[in-house]
Amino acid sequence: MKIVIALGGNALISSKEKGTYKELKDNIKNSIKNLKPILNKNKVVITHGNGREVGVLVLQNEKTSKKIPPMPLDILDAETEGQLGYLIEQQIINQTKRKAITILTQVQVDKKDKAFKNPTKYIGPFYNKTKANKLTKRGYTIKKDSNRGYRRVVPSPQPKKIIPLKTINQLLKSNTLVIATGGGGIPVIRSKNKLKGIEAVIDKDLASSLLAKRIGANLFIIVTDVNGVQINFGQKNEKHLPKTNTKILKKYMKENQFPAGSMGPKIIAAINFLDKKGKKVIITDIKNIKKAIQGKTGTIITK
């Protein structure tokens, strides 16, 4: 079976952790341990988020800018894709007998995408209101991220094309596990028929959905920090959805059940995949991945 697994949330680093090397390495080691039964038997592409990591690099850029020239967001995207891809790749090799490789993935976007005028992608740590106000005065675009606090937002254009798609397909055919489109990939545009980096962060789930469609995946797994999809999230009448379909999810989307900074992109990614001949999407957390594959927990989405 051909599967795309999008790692995020506690699979990499939780909001309660500091983001140390040990925390990151231990979390990735545990994630691959939980995914091992899937990795051993299937053709798999693993993708991952980078919101927190790229946010940290942005802060490092800012604090050292007087001594070290800062780098644009597309370069920081590439750095985090290599950083996290290396750790994931190493754990796959250590824990399975499969070949694995990380592809620094350029993803083409439209330079006229409205996202460049309306930043919405959350990156970096959470701030309280006082700190958020200070950062706003310094020129950052800060928005409230659900009920979890305030975070910086940057442009998040729609992914249009996976540049190394042919290479990824060739690697899968050679029985190699692939880590690709990390952090949504490196955003690039075409200018005079040449690729050029652009400052943005592509949503990991939307890029993963596009990749899953383009490689003809049977299953798309979105690993997040909650065990599935809920409606009325955080309210007394909160309800878990064990099984659902795209028609029902589209209805809930119109009711604004899924915030843009939380479950929204995951739901859109799931719908996009299933609307283009995908068969099944699973949304769950890393500790429940085995049971979710068996249909015993998480949220299973079909067309």
C-alpha positions in Angstrom: 0.0 0.0 0.0 1.2 3.5 -0.8 0.8 5.8 2.3 1.6 9.5 3.1 2.0 10.2 6.8 2.0 13.9 7.9 3.7 14.2 11.3 2.9 17.2 13.5 1.9 18.1 17.1 3.4 15.8 19.8 5.0 13.6 17.2 7.8 16.2 17.0 7.6 18.6 20.0 4.7 19.5 22.2 3.7 23.0 23.2 4.6 22.2 26.8 8.2 21.3 25.9 11.1 23.7 25.5 12.2 22.3 22.1 15.6 21.0 23.2 17.6 18.6 21.0 16.9 15.7 23.5 13.2 16.4 23.5 13.1 16.5 19.7 15.2 13.4 19.3 13.2 11.4 21.9 9.9 12.4 20.4 11.0 11.4 16.9 12.4 8.1 18.1 9.1 7.4 19.8 7.1 8.4 16.7 9.0 6.1 14.4 8.6 3.3 17.0 4.8 3.7 16.8 4.9 3.9 13.0 7.2 0.9 12.6 4.5 -1.6 11.7 3.4 0.7 8.9 6.9 1.4 7.7 7.9 -2.2 7.5 5.1 -3.2 5.1 4.3 -0.3 2.8 5.6 2.3 0.4 5.6 5.4 2.6 6.4 9.1 2.4 6.7 10.9 5.7 6.1 14.6 5.8 6.4 16.9 8.9 5.6 20.3 10.3 8.1 23.0 11.1 6.1 25.9 12.6 7.9 25.9 15.9 11.3 25.2 14.5 11.2 27.9 11.8 9.8 30.3 14.3 12.9 29.7 16.5 15.2 30.4 13.6 13.4 33.6 12.8 14.0 34.7 16.4 17.7 33.7 16.2 17.9 35.7 13.0 16.5 38.7 14.7 18.7 38.5 17.8 21.9 38.1 15.9 21.1 40.4 12.9 23.7 43.0 13.9 26.5 40.4 13.8 25.2 37.7 11.4 23.3 38.5 8.2 19.7 37.2 8.5 18.3 34.7 6.0 14.9 34.8 4.3 12.1 32.4 5.2 12.6 30.1 2.3 16.2 29.4 3.4 14.9 28.8 7.0 12.3 26.4 5.6 15.2 24.5 3.9 17.2 24.5 7.1 14.4 23.0 9.2 13.5 20.5 6.5 17.1 19.2 6.6 17.2 19.3 10.4 14.0 17.4 11.1 14.4 15.1 8.0 17.8 14.0 9.2 16.5 13.0 12.6 13.5 11.2 11.1 15.6 9.4 8.5 18.2 8.3 11.1 15.5 6.8 13.3 13.9 4.9 10.4 17.3 3.4 9.5 18.0 2.6 13.2 14.6 1.0 13.9 13.8 -0.7 10.6 15.7 -2.6 7.9 14.4 -0.3 5.2 16.3 2.3 3.1 15.4 5.9 3.8 16.2 9.3 2.3 15.3 12.9 2.9 14.4 15.1 -0.1 14.7 18.8 0.3 11.5 19.5 -1.5 10.8 22.7 -3.5 7.1 23.4 -3.8 5.9 25.8 -6.4 3.3 28.5 -5.4 1.6 31.3 -7.2 3.4 34.7 -6.7 0.0 36.3 -7.0 -1.5 34.2 -4.2 -3.7 36.4 -1.9 -1.8 34.9 1.1 1.1 37.3 0.5 -1.3 40.2 1.4 -3.0 38.4 4.3 -0.6 36.3 6.4 -2.3 33.5 8.3 0.4 30.7 9.0 1.4 30.5 12.6 5.0 30.0 13.4 7.2 30.1 16.5 6.2 30.0 20.2 3.1 31.2 21.9 3.0 34.7 23.5 0.8 36.3 26.1 -1.1 39.5 25.2 1.6 41.9 26.6 4.4 40.3 24.6 2.2 40.0 21.5 1.5 43.8 21.6 5.2 44.5 21.9 6.0 42.4 18.8 3.2 44.0 16.9 4.8 47.4 17.5 8.0 46.0 16.1 6.3 45.2 12.8 5.3 41.5 13.3 1.9 40.3 12.3 0.5 38.6 15.5 -2.8 36.8 15.8 -4.6 34.7 18.4 -4.1 31.0 17.8 -7.5 29.5 18.9 -7.5 29.7 22.7 -3.9 28.8 23.2 -2.3 32.3 23.0 -0.8 34.6 20.5 1.6 33.7 17.7 3.4 35.3 14.7 1.8 34.7 11.3 3.5 34.7 7.9 2.2 34.2 4.3 1.0 30.7 3.6 0.3 30.3 -0.2 -1.4 27.3 -1.7 1.0 24.6 -2.9 0.6 24.1 -6.7 3.4 21.7 -7.7 5.9 19.3 -6.1 9.1 20.0 -8.0 10.9 16.6 -7.3 7.8 14.5 -7.8 9.4 12.2 -10.4 12.4 11.6 -8.1 10.1 10.7 -5.1 8.2 8.2 -7.3 11.4 6.6 -8.5 12.6 6.2 -4.9 9.3 4.6 -3.8 9.6 2.2 -6.7 13.1 1.2 -5.5 11.6 0.3 -2.1 13.0 3.4 -0.4 11.1 5.2 2.4 11.0 8.9 1.7 10.9 12.0 3.9 9.7 14.9 1.8 7.8 18.2 1.7 9.0 18.8 5.3 7.4 21.9 6.8 5.2 22.1 3.6 8.4 22.2 1.5 10.5 25.2 0.3 8.2 27.8 -1.4 9.4 28.8 -4.8 7.9 30.6 -7.8 8.7 30.5 -11.5 10.2 33.7 -12.9 11.2 33.8 -16.5 11.0 30.0 -16.5 13.4 29.7 -13.6 12.8 28.7 -10.0 13.1 31.4 -7.3 12.6 31.2 -3.6 9.9 33.4 -1.9 9.4 34.3 1.7 6.5 32.1 3.1 5.7 28.9 4.9 3.4 26.5 3.1 1.0 24.6 5.3 2.3 21.1 5.9 -1.0 19.3 5.6 -2.0 21.0 2.4 1.4 20.2 0.8 1.1 16.6 2.1 -2.3 16.3 0.6 -1.0 17.5 -2.8 1.9 15.0 -2.6 -0.5 12.2 -1.6 -2.7 12.9 -4.7 0.3 13.2 -7.1 1.9 9.9 -6.0 -1.5 8.1 -6.0 -1.5 7.2 -2.3 -4.2 4.9 -1.0 -4.1 6.3 2.5 -3.3 9.7 4.0 -2.6 9.8 7.7 -2.5 13.1 9.6 -0.8 12.8 13.0 -1.6 15.7 15.3 -1.8 16.3 19.0 -5.4 15.2 19.5 -7.0 11.8 19.0 -9.2 12.8 16.1 -11.7 15.4 15.0 -14.1 17.1 17.3 -17.0 19.4 16.7 -17.8 22.1 19.3 -14.2 21.8 20.4 -13.6 23.0 23.9 -17.3 23.4 24.7 -19.6 21.4 27.0 -21.2 19.7 24.0 -17.9 18.7 22.4 -18.3 15.6 20.3 -15.7 13.2 18.8 -16.2 12.0 15.2 -15.0 8.4 15.0 -16.1 8.0 11.3 -17.2 10.7 8.9 -17.1 11.7 5.2 -16.4 14.7 3.0 -20.1 15.7 2.7 -20.5 16.0 6.5 -17.1 17.8 6.9 -18.0 20.3 4.3 -21.2 21.0 6.2 -19.2 21.6 9.4 -16.8 23.8 7.5 -19.6 26.1 6.6 -20.5 26.2 10.3 -17.0 27.3 11.2 -16.3 24.2 13.3 -12.7 24.0 12.3 -10.4 27.0 13.0 -7.8 28.0 10.4 -5.1 27.9 13.0 -6.0 24.4 14.3 -8.0 21.6 12.6 -9.1 23.7 9.6 -6.1 23.0 7.2 -6.2 19.3 8.2 -9.9 19.0 7.2 -9.3 20.9 3.9 -6.3 18.6 3.2 -8.4 15.5 3.9 -11.2 16.7 1.6 -8.8 17.7 -1.2 -7.2 14.2 -1.1 -10.5 12.3 -1.1 -12.0 14.5 -3.8 -9.1 13.4 -6.1 -9.5 9.6 -5.9 -8.0 9.2 -2.5 -9.6 6.3 -0.5 -9.2 7.0 3.2 -7.8 9.6 5.6 -7.0 8.9 9.3 -6.5 11.8 11.8 -5.2 10.8 15.2 -2.3 11.3 17.6 1.0 9.4 17.5 0.3 7.2 20.6 -3.0 5.9 19.1 -1.7 5.4 15.5 -1.8 1.5 15.7 -5.4 1.4 17.0 -6.4 4.1 14.5 -5.1 2.0 11.6 -7.2 -0.9 12.9 -10.3 1.4 13.0 -10.5 1.3 16.8 -9.9 5.0 17.5 -9.0 8.4 15.9 -11.1 9.7 13.1 -11.5 7.9 9.8 -12.7 9.9 6.8 -13.9 8.6 3.5 -15.5 10.2 0.5 
